[in-house]
Amino acid sequence: MLFAKDKEDYIRELVAELLINFEDSDVAKKTLISLASDKESMVRLEAYDSLSEFRYSDIELFLRKAMLNEKDELARSYAIMSWAEIVKSTNDKFYDYILILNEL
């Protein structure tokens, strides 16, 4: 995806924001994972936010790692919210997941 590698942070942010509408696309998923590793925290934040619509176990695991390793507090909060949204929609038992949040 050409614009996901644009030199302008704002363009990469917009790409991450717009990809929320393509939760069935493997290309969108891979692009968002790439953008979630961007050097700019706002790009990562938007990627984490959009990933909340990708209800897959690999994305849940990716966001779990992101929320534990993200250095920017605001971006980390988006990783946590997105992770929690996926967990809520894909699991009936939340106790083990609450323990993960307690580690934070």
C-alpha positions as CSV (number, residue, x, y, z in Angstrom):
1,M,0.0,0.0,0.0
2,L,1.7,3.1,-1.3
3,F,0.4,5.7,1.1
4,A,1.3,3.7,4.2
5,K,4.9,4.5,3.4
6,D,4.4,8.1,2.7
7,K,7.1,10.5,4.2
8,E,4.3,12.6,5.8
9,D,3.2,11.4,9.2
10,Y,-0.3,12.8,8.6
11,I,-0.8,10.7,5.4
12,R,0.3,7.5,7.3
13,E,-2.2,8.5,10.1
14,L,-5.0,8.8,7.6
15,V,-4.2,5.5,6.0
16,A,-4.3,3.8,9.5
17,E,-7.6,5.6,10.3
18,L,-9.3,4.6,7.0
19,L,-8.2,1.0,7.1
20,I,-10.7,0.4,9.9
21,N,-13.3,-0.1,7.1
22,F,-11.5,-3.1,5.7
23,E,-11.6,-5.6,8.5
24,D,-11.9,-8.5,6.1
25,S,-8.8,-7.6,4.1
26,D,-5.5,-9.4,4.7
27,V,-3.7,-6.5,3.0
28,A,-5.3,-4.0,5.4
29,K,-4.4,-6.2,8.4
30,K,-0.8,-6.4,7.4
31,T,-0.6,-2.7,6.6
32,L,-2.0,-1.8,10.0
33,I,0.5,-4.1,11.8
34,S,3.2,-2.4,9.9
35,L,1.8,1.1,10.8
36,A,1.6,0.0,14.4
37,S,5.4,-0.1,14.4
38,D,5.8,3.4,12.9
39,K,8.2,5.8,14.5
40,E,5.5,8.3,15.1
41,S,3.2,7.7,18.0
42,M,0.1,9.1,16.4
43,V,0.4,6.8,13.5
44,R,0.7,3.9,15.9
45,L,-2.3,5.1,17.9
46,E,-4.5,5.2,14.7
47,A,-3.2,1.7,13.7
48,Y,-4.1,0.3,17.2
49,D,-7.5,1.9,17.0
50,S,-8.3,0.5,13.6
51,L,-7.0,-2.9,14.6
52,S,-9.9,-3.1,17.1
53,E,-12.2,-4.1,14.2
54,F,-9.9,-7.0,13.2
55,R,-11.3,-9.7,15.5
56,Y,-8.6,-12.4,15.0
57,S,-6.5,-14.2,17.6
58,D,-3.2,-13.0,16.0
59,I,-4.4,-9.4,16.3
60,E,-5.4,-10.0,19.9
61,L,-1.9,-11.3,20.6
62,F,-0.3,-8.4,18.6
63,L,-2.2,-5.8,20.6
64,R,-1.4,-7.6,23.9
65,K,2.3,-7.3,23.1
66,A,1.8,-3.7,22.0
67,M,0.1,-2.6,25.2
68,L,2.9,-4.1,27.2
69,N,5.7,-2.6,25.1
70,E,4.4,0.7,23.8
71,K,6.3,3.6,25.3
72,D,3.9,6.4,24.4
73,E,1.2,6.6,27.1
74,L,-1.6,7.7,24.7
75,A,-0.8,5.2,22.1
76,R,-0.6,2.5,24.8
77,S,-4.1,3.5,26.0
78,Y,-5.4,2.9,22.4
79,A,-3.6,-0.5,22.3
80,I,-5.3,-1.4,25.6
81,M,-8.7,-0.3,24.5
82,S,-8.4,-2.1,21.1
83,W,-7.2,-5.3,22.8
84,A,-10.0,-5.1,25.3
85,E,-12.6,-4.7,22.5
86,I,-11.3,-7.8,20.7
87,V,-11.2,-9.8,23.9
88,K,-14.8,-8.7,24.8
89,S,-16.1,-9.7,21.4
90,T,-14.3,-13.1,21.1
91,N,-14.3,-14.5,24.6
92,D,-16.9,-15.4,27.2
93,K,-14.5,-15.7,30.2
94,F,-12.7,-12.5,31.1
95,Y,-11.0,-13.3,34.4
96,D,-7.6,-14.4,32.8
97,Y,-7.7,-11.3,30.7
98,I,-8.3,-9.0,33.6
99,L,-5.2,-10.5,35.2
100,I,-3.2,-9.3,32.2
101,L,-4.5,-5.8,32.7
102,N,-3.5,-5.9,36.4
103,E,0.1,-6.5,35.2
104,L,0.1,-3.1,33.6
